[in-house]
Amino acid sequence: MTTTTKAAPTGAGRRAAGDPRGGRFDSALGLIMLLLLVVVAQGPIRRALSAPVAQSWMTVFVAVVLQALPFLVLGVLLSALIAVFVPPSFFARALPRRPALAVPVAGVAGAVLPGCECASVPVAGALVRRGVTPAAALAFLLSAPAINPIVLTATAVAFPRQPEMVLARFVASLLVACAMGWLWQRLGRADWLRPPARPSFHGHGRGAAFWASVRHDVMHAGGFLVVGAMAAATLKAVVPASWLRGAADDPVVSVLALAVLAVLLSICSEADAFVAASLSQFPLTARLAFLVVGPMIDLKLFAMQTGTFGRGFALRFAPATFVLAVLVSALVGAVLL
């Protein structure tokens, strides 16, 4: 009698048969191959990482992430609190029913959030999910990181001899936030704004739903924060410093240069006033544009807005915000500075 011995299935065979061990085998094999590659190429990798450009890239990337992450977590916690503990009827009572009036109320309400732009994105997404009109939520999204007490206090500390910079930043930022809200209310279309998605936590207790919401938003928004920080670090490492010195002499070019620089650097709004104060070769109006544009649109914000509201929204909203922020900054700077 002949006995047939069946061969043990390979990793691919286990995977095809639905055995989860096949996936673990392939993952372990891939990790081993990656580690071997790193060991073999450690010399070139070490030389590449020690290059000045790589050192600058890593410094900017780590700085952007470390600056933004605490406030991103704050925004995620606030978003989860809104989603789980605040009934939808609260917003119907707190905001005027007419969108035209709800926009400035939401814009002024942004002053109570002690966080930066990374915190405002998930909170604005939660507001839309809770039934707030998108125009009001977007006004809050733009105003919160620019006019909250922490940011205005940092601005006052950074410009101790120019207290008018605090007033100019508050006025310009609030005007842009309200104008963009009204503009969206007038011209925005529902299909441009993808409703922020979130897994359903129906049937969970409030505590379980809260932490599930936090985990979802941290993984979702945090991934886009990393993408934006990588892009900001890449551009920061290749922009020559001599370009800034040449642009400071022209009033128009200086405003545009610092507005673009604010987008590229992606500095947290709690820290950007100190960077603006250090750019003393630029006029005050140009530095005001830096302070108004940065909290409203930068690389990491664009990535986070894309992940929260959709690419179609970000491609329309971000350029309009940039143009309006530059124009309002120039106008307010001419009047107040």
C-alpha positions in Angstrom: 0.0 0.0 0.0 1.4 3.4 -1.0 1.3 6.3 1.4 1.1 9.7 -0.1 2.7 12.6 1.8 1.2 16.0 1.2 3.7 18.8 0.9 3.3 21.7 3.3 1.8 24.7 1.6 4.0 27.7 0.9 3.2 31.2 2.0 1.6 31.9 -1.3 -0.4 28.7 -1.0 -1.6 29.6 2.5 -2.6 33.0 1.3 -4.5 31.6 -1.6 -6.3 29.2 0.7 -7.3 32.0 3.0 -4.8 31.0 5.8 -3.7 34.2 7.7 -0.3 32.6 8.3 0.5 33.1 4.6 0.2 36.9 5.0 2.3 36.8 8.2 5.0 34.8 6.4 5.2 37.2 3.5 5.3 40.2 5.9 8.2 38.6 7.9 10.1 37.7 4.7 9.6 41.3 3.4 10.9 42.7 6.7 14.0 40.5 6.6 14.8 41.5 3.0 14.4 45.2 4.0 16.7 44.8 6.9 19.3 43.0 4.8 19.1 45.8 2.2 19.7 48.4 4.9 22.7 46.5 6.3 24.3 46.2 2.9 23.6 49.8 1.9 24.3 51.4 5.3 27.4 53.2 4.0 25.7 55.1 1.2 22.6 55.7 3.4 24.8 57.1 6.2 26.6 59.5 3.8 23.3 60.6 2.3 21.7 61.3 5.7 24.8 63.3 6.8 24.5 65.7 3.8 23.5 69.3 4.7 20.4 69.1 2.6 19.3 65.9 4.3 20.0 67.4 7.7 18.0 70.5 6.8 15.1 68.3 5.5 15.0 66.2 8.7 15.1 69.3 10.9 12.2 71.0 9.2 10.1 67.8 9.0 10.6 66.9 12.7 9.9 70.6 13.7 6.7 70.8 11.7 5.4 67.5 13.0 6.3 68.2 16.7 4.8 71.7 16.5 1.6 70.6 15.0 1.0 67.2 16.7 -0.1 68.4 20.1 -2.6 70.8 18.6 -3.8 68.1 16.2 -4.5 65.9 19.2 -6.3 68.8 20.9 -8.5 69.2 17.8 -9.2 65.5 17.5 -10.2 65.5 21.2 -12.5 68.4 20.7 -13.9 66.8 17.5 -14.7 63.6 19.4 -16.3 65.5 22.2 -18.5 67.4 19.7 -19.4 64.2 17.9 -20.3 62.1 21.0 -21.4 64.5 23.7 -22.9 67.5 21.9 -26.4 67.0 20.5 -27.0 68.3 17.0 -29.8 70.6 18.3 -27.1 72.6 20.2 -25.7 74.1 17.0 -29.1 75.0 15.7 -29.7 77.0 18.9 -26.1 78.5 19.1 -25.8 79.8 15.5 -28.3 82.1 13.7 -30.5 80.3 11.3 -29.6 82.6 8.4 -26.2 81.5 6.9 -25.2 85.1 6.2 -25.4 85.8 10.0 -24.0 82.4 11.1 -20.8 83.1 9.2 -19.5 86.0 11.3 -20.8 84.4 14.5 -18.8 81.3 13.7 -15.8 83.4 12.7 -15.8 85.2 16.0 -16.3 81.9 17.8 -13.0 80.8 16.4 -11.3 83.0 19.0 -12.2 80.5 21.8 -10.2 77.6 20.4 -6.7 77.6 21.9 -5.1 75.7 19.1 -3.6 76.0 15.6 -4.7 75.2 12.1 -4.1 71.4 12.7 -6.7 71.5 15.5 -9.3 73.5 13.5 -9.6 71.0 10.6 -11.0 68.1 12.5 -13.2 70.4 14.6 -14.6 72.0 11.4 -15.3 68.5 10.0 -17.2 67.6 13.2 -19.3 70.8 12.9 -20.3 69.9 9.3 -21.2 66.4 10.5 -23.4 67.8 13.2 -25.4 69.8 10.7 -23.7 73.3 10.8 -23.9 75.0 7.5 -20.6 74.6 5.6 -20.1 78.3 5.2 -20.1 78.8 9.0 -17.9 75.8 9.6 -15.4 77.1 7.0 -15.3 80.6 8.6 -14.5 78.9 11.9 -11.8 76.7 10.1 -10.0 79.9 8.9 -10.5 82.1 11.9 -9.8 79.7 14.8 -6.0 79.3 14.2 -5.4 83.0 13.6 -7.4 85.0 16.2 -7.4 82.8 19.3 -5.8 84.2 22.5 -2.7 82.1 22.4 -1.8 83.2 18.8 -2.6 86.9 19.5 -0.5 86.8 22.7 2.4 85.2 20.9 2.1 88.0 18.2 2.2 90.7 20.9 5.3 89.1 22.5 7.0 88.7 19.1 6.3 92.4 18.2 6.7 94.2 21.5 7.3 97.6 19.8 4.6 97.2 17.1 1.3 96.5 19.1 -0.6 97.4 15.9 0.5 94.1 14.4 -1.8 92.3 16.9 -4.8 94.4 15.8 -3.9 94.1 12.1 -3.6 90.3 12.4 -7.0 90.0 14.2 -8.8 92.3 11.8 -7.3 90.9 8.6 -7.8 87.3 9.6 -11.4 87.7 10.7 -12.2 89.6 7.5 -10.8 86.8 5.3 -12.6 84.1 7.3 -16.0 85.8 7.0 -15.4 86.7 3.4 -14.6 83.2 2.5 -17.6 81.9 4.4 -19.9 84.3 2.5 -18.2 83.5 -0.8 -18.8 79.7 -0.2 -22.4 80.4 0.7 -22.8 82.4 -2.5 -20.8 80.3 -5.0 -20.1 77.0 -3.3 -21.8 73.8 -4.5 -22.7 70.8 -2.5 -20.9 68.4 -4.8 -17.6 70.3 -4.2 -17.6 69.5 -0.5 -17.3 65.8 0.4 -19.1 65.2 3.7 -16.5 64.2 6.3 -16.7 60.5 6.8 -16.6 58.6 10.1 -17.3 55.1 11.0 -20.7 54.6 12.8 -20.4 54.1 16.5 -24.1 53.5 17.0 -24.7 51.0 19.8 -21.4 51.9 21.6 -21.4 53.6 25.0 -20.3 57.2 25.0 -16.8 56.4 26.4 -16.2 53.7 23.7 -17.6 55.9 21.0 -15.3 58.8 22.1 -12.1 56.8 22.0 -13.0 55.1 18.7 -13.6 58.5 17.3 -10.2 59.8 18.6 -8.4 56.8 17.1 -10.1 57.3 13.7 -9.3 61.0 13.5 -5.7 60.7 14.7 -4.9 58.0 12.1 -6.7 59.9 9.4 -5.6 63.5 10.0 -2.2 62.5 11.3 -1.3 60.7 8.0 -2.0 63.8 6.0 -0.1 65.9 8.5 3.0 63.8 7.8 2.5 64.1 4.0 2.3 67.9 4.3 5.3 68.1 6.6 7.3 66.0 4.1 6.4 68.4 1.3 7.2 71.5 3.4 10.6 70.0 4.4 11.4 69.2 0.8 10.6 72.7 -0.5 12.3 74.4 2.5 15.6 72.5 1.8 15.8 73.6 -1.8 14.6 77.3 -1.7 17.8 79.5 -1.7 18.0 82.1 1.1 19.2 84.7 -1.4 15.8 84.8 -3.0 14.3 86.2 0.2 16.9 88.9 0.4 16.3 90.0 -3.2 12.5 90.1 -2.7 12.5 92.3 0.4 13.3 95.5 -1.5 10.1 95.5 -3.6 6.8 96.3 -1.7 4.6 94.1 -3.9 7.1 91.3 -4.4 7.8 91.2 -0.7 4.1 90.7 0.2 3.8 87.9 -2.4 7.2 86.4 -1.4 6.2 86.1 2.3 2.8 84.8 1.5 4.3 82.0 -0.6 6.9 81.4 2.0 4.1 81.0 4.6 2.6 78.3 2.5 5.8 76.5 2.0 7.1 76.6 5.5 3.9 75.3 7.1 4.7 76.8 10.5 2.2 76.3 13.4 0.3 79.5 14.1 1.5 79.5 17.7 5.1 79.9 16.4 4.8 81.9 13.1 4.9 85.3 14.8 8.4 84.7 16.0 9.5 83.7 12.5 7.8 86.8 11.0 9.5 89.0 13.6 12.9 87.6 12.6 12.3 88.6 9.0 13.2 92.2 9.8 14.4 93.0 6.3 10.8 92.8 5.1 8.2 95.6 5.7 5.5 95.1 8.3 2.8 94.7 5.6 4.6 91.8 4.1 5.1 90.2 7.5 1.4 90.7 8.1 0.6 88.7 4.9 2.9 85.9 6.3 0.9 85.8 9.5 -2.5 85.9 7.8 -1.8 83.4 5.0 0.0 80.8 7.0 -2.7 79.7 9.4 -5.3 79.6 6.6 -3.4 77.7 3.8 -0.1 75.9 3.8 1.1 72.5 2.6 0.1 70.5 5.6 -3.3 72.2 5.8 -4.0 71.6 2.1 -3.2 67.9 2.7 -5.4 67.7 5.8 -8.3 69.6 4.0 -8.0 67.2 1.1 -8.3 64.2 3.5 -11.2 65.7 5.4 -13.4 67.4 2.7 -12.1 66.0 -0.5 -9.6 67.0 -3.2 -12.2 68.9 -5.3 -12.9 71.1 -2.3 -9.2 71.8 -1.5 -8.3 72.6 -5.1 -11.0 75.3 -5.2 -10.9 76.6 -1.6 -7.2 76.9 -1.1 -6.3 79.2 -4.1 -9.3 81.4 -3.3 -8.2 81.7 0.3 -4.7 82.5 -0.7 -5.6 85.3 -3.1 -8.1 86.9 -0.7 -5.7 86.6 2.3 -3.0 88.4 0.3 -5.4 91.2 -0.9 -6.9 91.8 2.6 -3.5 91.7 4.2 -2.2 94.4 1.8 -5.3 96.5 2.4 -5.3 96.2 6.2 -1.5 96.8 6.3 -1.9 100.0 4.3 -4.5 101.3 6.8 -3.2 100.1 10.2 0.5 99.7 9.6 
